[in-house]
Amino acid sequence: MLIGVPKEIKNHEYRVGMTPESVSSAVAHGHSVMVQSDAGIGIGADDATYLKAGADIIADAADIFAAAEMIVKVKEPQAIERAMLRKNQILYTYLHLAPDPEQTKDLIASGAHCIAYETITDNHGALPLLKPMSQVAGRLSIQAGAYALEKSHGGLGVLLGGVPGVAPAKVVILGGGVVGFNAAQMAVGVQADVTILDTNPMTIESLSNHFGNTAKVIHSNAGIMRDYVLAADLVIGAVLVAGAAAPKLVTKDMLSQMKDGAVLVDVAIDQGGCFETSHATTHADPIYEIDGVVHYCVANMPGAVPRTSTYALNNATLPHLLAIADKGWKKALTDDQNLKNGLNVSGGKVTYEAVAEELGYDFISPDSVIS
């Protein structure tokens, strides 16, 4: 199969769909790989490194989209990229379609077979291709929160861990999944006052056993969440409904009662955000203020640490990439139900139920499309 890796064009996105090592693996399987010139600069991999790995270096993304049978990316295709997709071409990347009707419309029109990293599952129902970026984003959320809490950025002027004789910042984490766990690890590490809110009894027990008395783990409901959010210096939004839009947990009314200079970091912004006042920002302009509360809502947080992020992501994406290339997309998905769960749009049809429900499309089962 001819695999194409274009350079990412989203604002301050320095990750790349395939590392040189992943290219070597694909070539060893008998496939050809085209990589756009300078696509790997952000991870320290120049064109010569990709050439040594067996890739062909292509100057123009349009030539890659025109020739490749499968496009491998990191972030969702931007409008100019979606316009270059072809019927029956395979797109393998993060999509996050539920809060993005324009992208969904364009992918349907393209006729491509679009496999989303974030809805591929494992045998336990977890999301292994989302996990590495959730780990990175969770850890980065505390760094971002510390940055936004500085007075020069509109924050309270509070040091997360305090100092002897001065209380640490109150950090409230909404959701105890992969993002929340990693955020809590970092916040505990800097000696902040950490509270994790979740509704799953098994998650609560696991987190309580892990953190002991270094973090409070509370069974959440609307009243409890409100009390903790209003008292917080930093709130991390770490909720996820696989493939669907995130629930709006913090309302405008709650926001108006928070401390001036408090900070919200919305890690769920790729799925529409879990704060009612959230809208996506970029690394170039990451924060904004509403009612005195600082919002950090960067939609590609792991792009800030592209080398770590790209290698962590490729560890998870490469086995499925090779299966698709070796077998063709239909047989690869037929042989692996977990990979089949990644098919979101195919041949002009929406094949992921949560996306269809959220955006008002008819849902067509992946099996129907494959057959």
Helices and strands as residue ranges (DSSP letters): E 2-5, H 20-28, E 32-36, G 41-43, H 47-53, E 56-58, H 61-67, E 70-72, H 79-82, E 90-93, H 101-110, E 113-116, G 117-119, H 131-149, G 151-153, E 170-174, H 178-189, E 193-198, H 201-211, G 212-214, E 216-219, H 222-231, E 234-237, H 252-256, E 263-266, G 267-271, E 287-290, E 293-296, G 301-304, H 306-327, H 329-335, H 337-340, E 343-346, E 349-350, H 353-359, H 366-370
